[in-house]
Amino acid sequence: MNEQTVEKPSVPELDTTVFLIPGSKVKNGDERLVVLNQVARAVVDDLRGMHPKYVFCFRGAPVQTINNSGWQAARRRAGLPQVRVHDLKHTFGRRLRAAGVSFEDRQDLLGHRSGRITTHYSAAELDNLIAAANRVCESGSRKTPALVILKKQAPARLVASA
């Protein structure tokens, strides 16, 4: 990844951390707003300053992809080799729902295309999304669902008829 091609959008500074991922790095090509809850923010804050420019690094170089050897090793150490990154997104969505977060806010937090989401959030809208993301951190909300693992279905076999 060339540093000159990375967009550096400004996001209003609140009492939290948000990331705006450029569309060139997102599967559907749309910019993605990532709102960190208090737990995720604590993890990021602990990593800040270890590199002069990047938060997520390995041996001094920025991490380019989440599905890397570190992720693979963490899954094995946790005894969850079948868990995919997408399973974590589904678990977050289910926990948001269990915590009573509205459908619209779940769409925004999960990065689903809705036609109404923009990259021009007001501070009030971001505050609402931050509060919604933090609801999964409240006691009791982490109990169900513990982890959602989606199984890939084997492709249907074509049977030739006589």
N, C-alpha and C positions, 0 to 999 in steps of 0.2 A: 504494500500500500504506500503510495507516494504521499508525503505530508502535504504537498501543495494541492492535492485533490480533495482533502478532507474539509468539509464545510464546517465553519465554526459559528453556528447561529447563537444569538443571544437569547437567554431565557430569563424572565424576571427573577431576581434573587429573593427567595423566601427563606423561611427557617427550615429548609430541607434541601435535598439534592434532586435535581431532575436532569435527565440526559435527553438530548435530541439527536437521534441517530439519523444520519443522512439517508435519503432514499436509495442511494447507490449501494448501501450496505444492507438493505431490507428486501426480503423476498418479493413483496408486492410492489416495490419501487416507490412507496410513499414514505415520507419522513415519519419516524416513529418517536413519540414522546414516551419516555420511561420515567415513571414516578417511583421513587424509592420510599418504602415505608421505613419506620424507625429502625428495624432490624437490619435491613439492607443498607441503610444510611450508615449505621455503626460499622458495618464491614468495610464500606468504601472509605469512611473517615479514617479507619485504622490503616488503610493502605496508602492514603494520601501522603505525599512527601517522600516516599521511598524511591521515586523516580522524579526528575525535575519537570516532566511534561505529562506522563501517562499515569493512570491509576492502576491498570491491570497489565503487569509486566511479568516476564519470565527471563531470568538471566540478562536483565537490562534492556530487553526488546519488548515492544508492545505485543500483547496477545492479539492475534489476528482472527481467531475463530474459537468458539466455545467448545466445539467437539474436537478436543485435542487430547494429547496423551495425559495431561493433568486431569481432565474430566474422566477419561477412561480409568485411570488409576483410582480416583476418588470413588467411582462407582464400585470398583472391585473391593476396595477397603471397607466400604459400607455394606458389602454383601448384596448390592443391588445392580448387578451387571446388566439387567434388562431395562433399567430406567433410562429413558431418553430425555433430552432437554425439553422436548415438547410435552412430555408428561408433567414436568414441573409447571409449565404454563397452564395446563388443564387443572392441576391441583390448586394453583393460585385462583383460577376462575371459580372453581367449586367452593373454595374457602371464602371468596368474596360473596358468592351467593348465600352461603350459610350464615355469613355475618350480616346479611340484609342489605348489601350494596345494590343499588338500582341497576337495572339492565343497561341503561345508557352509560352509567359510570363504569360498569364492567367492560362494556365494549371499548371505551376509551382506554382503560387501564391495560387491557389485553391487546390493544393495537388492532382491533377489528375494524374493517372499513365500515363506516356508517353513513357517509355522505354529509355528516354534520360536524365532523371533527376537523379542526384546522390546527396549524402550528402557531396561531396567534391567540394564545390563551390569556385571559385576564388573570390577575392575581387571585380573584375570588374563585374562578374556575379551577385554578391549580390548587388552591387551598382545599376545595371540595374533593378533588381527586386524591390529594395527600391524606385527607381524613379518611377517605374510603379505603385507601391502601393500608392505612394503619389499623383499620378494624380487624384485619386478619391477625394482628398481633395481640389482640385482647385475649385475656384468659378465657378458655372455653372454646374459642373459635378454631384453635389448632387441633382439637381432638378429632373432628370429623370434617372432611375426609382427611385421613392421615397422608395418603399418597394415592394419586390416580395414575394407574399405568394402563395405557392404551395398547392393546395388542394389535400388531399388524396382522391382517388377514391374508392368508395365502391366496394367490391369484386363482381364480376359478379355472379348473382344468377343462380344456376343450375336448369333447368326446366326439370323435367322428362317427357319424351314423352310416349304417350300411345301406 
